[in-house]
C-alpha cells in the first residue's frame, strides 16, 4: 500500500518490448509537462495530508484512494468511459507518490536508531518488488493483453486492502506522537508496541530535546526549507545527489543500448531479470547499510555506475566487431543496476530521513520529489537530441555525472548512522 504502488505503476504499463504500432501524439512535450505538474501538485498535497492527519492516517487515506481508483479503473472498460480512465490514473498517480513518501517517513520515525537505515531501505525494496511484479504481470503471456489491461492495473488494490485491514492495529510513529502531539505516555506505548518491552527513557529524552528545538512550529513549507540558512548544506546535498541520480542514465538505459544489441526479441525478459536483480541487491543493501555506512555505499555505488557507463560507451562503439559484444552490454547494464540499487537507490531515502529534523522532513521529501520528476522531464526533452547529435558518446555524459556525485558523496557527505535526528 506504500512504495509498492509506486513501483508497480511505474513498470506495469511501460514495457520496453518493441511495438508494431505507433501512437500519434500531437504535443508530446506538453504531455510530459502535464505529468510534471500533476506530480508536483501531488507533492504539495502530501504536505497538506501530513499536516492535517497523522502518519498512519495518511497511509490509510492513501490506501483508500487507491481502492477507489481501482474500482473506477475496473468499471471504465465495460462502460467504455475514457474519462473514468483519466480519473483513475490521476488517483493512482496521487496515491503512488503519497504512499512512497509517507511510507518512508513512517519507517524512519518508527525504527530504532541502530537499525534505522536497514528499516528505511525496505521502502526501496518494496518499490523494487512492485516494479518486478508490474513487469511480470505486464508480460503478454500473463495480463499484458488488450482484454486484461483493467485487471492488470487493479493488482495493487489487494495490498491496499491488506493495509487497510491490518494497519489500524499498529500505533502511529512514536516521534510524531511525542514531538508534534506532545503525548509522552502514548509515545512510550507506541515504542513498546513496535520495539518490545522497555522504558525507553533515553529515546524519549532525545525526542523531547528535538521538540524543544522545534517549538510550536511544525511542518515547514518548501520555501521555509530553502530560506533557512542553517539547512543550505543539506539542501545542496539533496540537490546534487538526487540530481545526479536522474542524470546517471538510470532512466535512459532502455531507450538506446537494447536497440543496438540485437536482442529486441527478448527485451522484456531481460528487463524482468533486471527487476529481480534490483530486488535482491536492495535486500543486500539493507543488510549492509548499518555496518558499511551510508557514505561508503553512496560513493562506491556512484563510482561503479560511472565506470560501467564508460564501459557501455566502449561496447556500443565495438558492437559491430563481434557478436559477443552486445551481450556484454547487457551484462554491464545488470551490473549498473546492482551498483545503483546497492548505493544511491537504497541510501537516499534513509539520508533524507536523517539529515532533516521533524518539522522540515515533509518539505524535504516534497523538494526531492520535485527534483525527481523535474529530472525525468528534462531528460525526456534532452535525450532524443543526444541520440541524434552525440550518438553513443552520450553515455560519457552520464558517467561524468556519476563520477562527480561519487566525489561529492565521499568528500562532502556527512556520516549519519547512529546519530540523533
N, C-alpha and C positions, 0 to 999 in steps of 0.2 A: 503493500500500500504506500510505500515511500519512494525510495530511489529506484525500486524495481520498475515502477510505472515509467519513469523517465527513460530507463534503458530500453524497455520493450518498445515504447512508441518511437524511439529513435531508429530502431532497426527493423521493425515489423513490416513497414511499407517502403523501405528504401533498399530493396535488393540490388546488388551490383550486377545481376545477370543481364546479359545483352538482351535488348528488347527488339522484337521485329517491327514494332510500330513506333511512331513518334507523336508526342503531344505538342500541339501548336500553341505556344504561349506568346501572346501579343506583347506583353510587357513583363518579361521575367525578372528584370531588376526591381520593378515596382513590387512584384510578389515577394522578393527577398526582403525588401524594406518593410513590407507589411508584417512578415513574420518577426522581424526585429522589433517592431513597435508592439506587437502582441506580447512577446516575451518580456519586453521592458515594462509593459503595463502589469503583467503578472508579478514582476518583481516589486512594484510599488504596492500592489495588493497584498503581497507577502508581509510587508511591514504592518499593514493595517490588520491583517489576521493575527499576527503575533502580538500586536498591541491590544487588540480587543478580546483576545482569548488566550488561554494557557497553551503551553506547548502540546500537551496531549489533546486539548480541544481542537487545535489547528490541524493535527494529524487526523482526528476523527472527521472533521469538516472536509478535509481533502479526500478521504475515502468515500464519504457520502457523495461528494461532487462526482467522483469517478464512477460510482454506481449509477447515478442519474445519467451521466454521459453514456454509459454502456447501454442503458435502456433506450435512450434516444437513438443511438447508433444502430441498435438491433432492429428497431421498427422503421428505420429510414429506408431500408431496402424493400420490404413489402409495400410501403406507402409510396415508393418512388419519389421521395422528397429530398432534393438536393439541399434545401435549406436546413433540414434536420441534420444532414451530414456536416454542414458547416458549424452548426451549433455544437454538435457532439465533439468535433475536432477541436473547437475552441476550448470547450470544457476539459477535454483530455489534456490539451497543452497547458492550461492553467493548473490542473491537478498535478501533472508531471513535474512542472517547475516548483510548485509549492511543496510537494511531497519530498523532493530531493533536499530542499533547504531545511525544512522542519525536521526531517529525519536525522540529518547530520547534526543540527543543533541539539536535538533531544538526546542523542547518543553522547555528545560531548559534555552536556551538562548533567548527565546521569551516571557517568562512569567514574571509577576511582582513578586518581592521578597516575598510579603506576601502570595502568593498562589503558589509559585514555586513548592513546594513539591506536592501539590494536582494536579497540571497540569502535572507534570512529571509522576505521578503514572498512568495517563491514558494510557501511553505506555504499562505498565504491564496489564492494563485492556483489551486493545485491543489484546494483546498477548493471554490472557486467553479466550477472545471471539473467537479468531482464533482456539485455542485448542478445544473449545466446538463445534464450527461448524465442525471442522475436525472429531471429534468423532461422531457427529450426522450424517454427510454425509457419514461417513465410515461404518455405520451400513449396514448389508446385505439387510435390507428392503428398504434402500434408494439408495445409489450408491456403496456400498461395495461389488460389484459383479464383476466377471471377465470381463463381457462385458461392464462395465461402468467405469473402472479404469481410463481411459484417461480423461473422463469428470470430475471425482472426483478431479483430480489433477489440473484441469483448473479453478476451482471455484474462487480462489483468484484473477484471472485476472480481474474480474468485478470491484473489489475495486481499482485495479491499474488503470483501465481506468477512473474511477471516479476521482482519484487523478490527473491523467494527465490532465483532463478537468478543474478541479477546482483550483489546487494549483498555476498555473501561475498568478491568480488574487490576491494572497496573497504576502506580502513582504517577503524578506529574514529575517533571525534572526537579530534583532537590534544590539545585541552585536557583531555579526560577521561584520556587515556593518561598525560599528564605530571602533572597536578595530583592525580588520585586514585590512579593506579597508580605514579607516580614513575619512569616509564621514559623517560628523556630521548632515548635512541637511537631507540626506536620512535616517539616523538613527532616527531623530525626526519624519519624515513622517511615518516610519515603526511603531514606538511606538504609534503614533496617530491612525494609521490604526488598530493595534492589541489591544490597551488598551483603546482607546477612546480619545476625545479631551483633550488637556493639553499641558503644556510647557515642562514638564519632565526635568527640569534643573538639579535637584539633581541626577537623574538616569544617565544623560549624564556625569555629573562630575565624578561619580563613575566609569563609563566606561573609561573615559579619564585617571583617576588615574591608572587603571589597564593597559591601553595601555602604559603609561609611564614606568611602571614596566617591561613590556614585551619587549618594544623597537621594533627593527626591526625583531626579531626572532619569527617566527610563526610556529606552528605545529611541535613541537619537536618529535623526534623518541622515540621508546620504550627504546632504550639504554640510551638516554638522561634522560628519566624519572627515570631509575634505577640508573643512576650515580649521579643525583642531591641529595646531602646530605640533602638539606632542605625538600625533599619530602619523605625521608625514612619512616617516621611515617605514612604518607598517604598510601604509597605503602604497608607497613606492615598491615595496617588496611584492605585494599582491599584483600590482600593475605589471612588473617585469615578469614574474613567474607565470601568471595566467596569460599574459600577452604572448610570451614565448611558447606556451603550450599550444595556443591556437595557431601560431605560425611555425610550429615544429614540423608540419606536414601530416599531422595525425588526421586531419580532415580531408586530405588530398590523396591519401595512399591508394584509394580505389579508383581514382579518376584517370590515372595515366599508366603506372607500371604494368597493371594487368593487361592493358590494351596492347602492350608491346611484348608480352611474354608468351604469346601463343597458347594460352590456357583458358581462353574465353569459355570453353565448354564446361569447365569445372570451377569457375569463379565462385559460385555460390557455396560449393563445398569447401573451398579454400577459406572463404570468409567464415564459415562455420567453425573450421579449425582454429582460426584466429580468435574467434569468440571464446572457444573453450580454453585456449591458452591464456586469454585475458582473465578468465575466472580463476584459473589455477595460480597465476602469478599474483593476483590480488590477494588470494588467501595466503600465499607465501609472504607477501609484503606485510600483512597483518601479524604474522608470526615473528618477523624480524624487526619491525619498526621500533620497538622499545629497546632492543639490545644494540642494534646498529646505529639508530638515531635518524631523526628526520633529515638533518642537513646532509649526512652521508648518502642516504638513499636518493635525495633530490639531485645533488650534483653528479653523482655517479650515473643516475638514470638519464639526465640530460646529456652527459658526456657520451654514454653509449649510443643514445639516439643520434647525436651529431656524427659520430664515426660511421654509423650504419647508413645515414643519409648520404654521406660521401661515397661509401662503397656502392650504394644503389646507383648513384650517378655513373660510376665506372661500369657497372654491369649493363646499364642501359646503352652506353656507348659501344659496348662489345657484344651486344645481343646477337648480332648477325654473324659473328665469327664462330659460334659453337652452339649446338642445340642444348647444351647443359646450362649455359649462362642464364636463360630465362627462369629456370627452376632455382638457380642460385638467388635470383632476385626475390622469389617467393620466400625462400628460407630467411633472407635478410629482413623481409617485412615481418615475418614471425618474430625474429629477434628484436626488431624495432618495437613491437608491441610488448614484448617481455620487459624491455627496459622502461617503456612508458608506464605499464601497469605496476611495475615494482618500484617506480620512482615518483614522478610528478603526479600521476593519477591517484596513487594511494596516499601520498603525503599531503597534497594541497588541502583537502577538506579538513584534516586534522590541524594543519597550520592555521587556517582561518579561525578555527575554534580557540586556539591557544594564544594568539598574539593580540586578540581584541578582548576587552572586558565586556561584561554583561550588557551594558547599555549600548555599546557600539556593534555588537555582534550581528544583529539582524541587518543593519545598514551595510556592514562589510559583506555579507552574503549577497545583498542586492547589488552592490558595486561589482563584485566578482562575476555575478551572473550577467550583468550588463556587459562587462568586458568579454565574457564568453560569447555571447550572441553577436556582439559587435565584431568580434574577430571572425566568427563564422561568415557574417555578411560581407566583410571586407575581403576575405579570402575568396568568397564566391564571385566578387567583382573582379579581383585581380588575377586569379588562377587561369581563367581562359586566355588572358593576354600573355601570361607567362608561357603557356603551352605553345602559342604561336611564335612568340619572339625569342624565348630562351631555350625552347626545346628541352633536352634532358638536363641542361645545366641549372635549371630552376631548383633542383633539389640541393644544390650547393647553398642557395639562399636559406633553405630550411635548416641545413646543417649549421649555418652561421648563427641563426637564432638559438639553436640548441646549445652551441658552444658558448655563446655569451651568457645564457641562463645558467649553464653549468658553472662558469666562473663566478657569476654573481652569487649563486647559492653557496658555493664553497667559501667565498671571502666575506660576504655581507650578511648572510642569513643567520639569525640567532638560534641558539640551541634551546628548545622548548620542552623537552621531555622532563618529567618530574619537577616542573616549575609551576608555581601557583599562578592562576589566571591574573 
